[in-house]
């Protein structure tokens, strides 16, 4: 029998949140757009053109967070309507810093962070009514990017385009460890590996393997022993995956993760898919914040994330008990450990006990995967 050919998938990664230990209010997660690579390497230029069109001519790459503020709204308007628009003229006259930043953006260059902050501060001194008035133009660009995500979802189809995420619990339930290479796991690196584990679960449970997942990511700083915070490299991500048991949960089940694009920052070199991941994460952040505060159910949270990103947030698994829908949204800490135990075939009575608290979506998504792996063990 001929060996099944390895299928290629693309995983575009970004993140949202402060990743501060002990911050129980602000959610933090690593999110990604996972799509099947049906036309390898053929669509990057088309995707960039689509992003330029959807963003209204903003410099590449547009950044979702910036578009939520008044300065981002003013730049979105200037790029789309031109410098002669009445609102552009009114608001660029507020201060020379504002005009310089807008002029830079309309010339195709995003300003430096310091210049951005200074210009934004001047606009924030305006009346609340004027701030709201100018912010609406940025929301228009956000809505257009949301439509682009919908077009991507339609192009690939619901079984070939997912929004995946690994959430950091931020409550001390996911202790850090030090691995070889002197990279210390923090909330970000653990959420990243947690998300990749979920990608492997999705591909194996839906019989999409063997698979090779090409991941694209922008560099983020992590803590390094005796050095402080420095940029993490592709080799160090590979080391973290290996230390997390990827030989069992990934390659051992026919799923390989390979770095494709590793940008040093979110700049003109960032792949178009990473820009989509940035918007998907940003559109999901407020929903995650409210879900954490309300302890929302999986059904409620998933529905809202699906509406925001337009991408699938559940996969149709094939189990002994029939088709099941399992979540693409994962969480580090006890939920992750419960799924890992079930994946390894550990008996229910041997697993880590759950605290006697009201279930949230984080517990429910783990329960779904535990049920799936238990059914697999009974085959």
C-alpha angles and dihedrals in degrees: 000000000000117000113254111253117248113252119220123229132180122223116191111193136202135144142220133203137042098277090216117160111239094019099130095174105050113065119218127197145158110229134187145183108233115194135165111252097233094158106030114218095344103105109051095097092045091049092051090050090050091050091050090051095045094047093052096246098310116162113272122290104032112205119216096212092055092052091060094065129073094255092053089050091051092049091048090053094046093050092049104035103024135239094291095066109118095236092048091053093045096050099039087056090063092085140343089245090060093050092047092052094046091047090051092051095047087051088058101261126111110222124242118270094252093053091045093053093048093050093045090051091057092051092048089061089068122096116285089246092058093045091053090046094057096039091063091073091059090049088055090058090047090053091051091052088050088056088052090054087052090053091051090050091050093047095053099031129231095286094050103043122058140166106223127185143178113205125206111225093212090201102098094261092115106056119201123242135194118237133189112289090049093263110143116213112239131175091280098052093045092049089049093053090042089056092048091051088055090051089055091048091051094050096044097042091052092046092245094135156144085062140169113209114203107201127201119195141162115239117261128188120249134181116272123192114263091354109067126220116353136155116282117232132218089250091054091051088053089051091051091050091050092048090051092059098262089155086070106031095034122019092022088063096042101266120122126187116212127179112238106164122018108177119192090220143356096277142116090305094060113113117247090244091060088054089054089049090052091055093043091052093045093049089051098046099081089046091052090049092054093041091054092049094046098036087233122202120254091247093055097042095044092049092053094046089048091052091048100046098027087218128117114270096183133050128213105239126197110230139162089259094053131263116344132186111227125186125254088205114092135182131209121230124042095352091055092046091051091054091046091052092050091046089055092050097248113162118254093244090056096054126101109279117244121237113253095252135123110281119251131190088273092062094040095053089052091049090055093054092043089054090049095050091045089055090049090053091055094056 
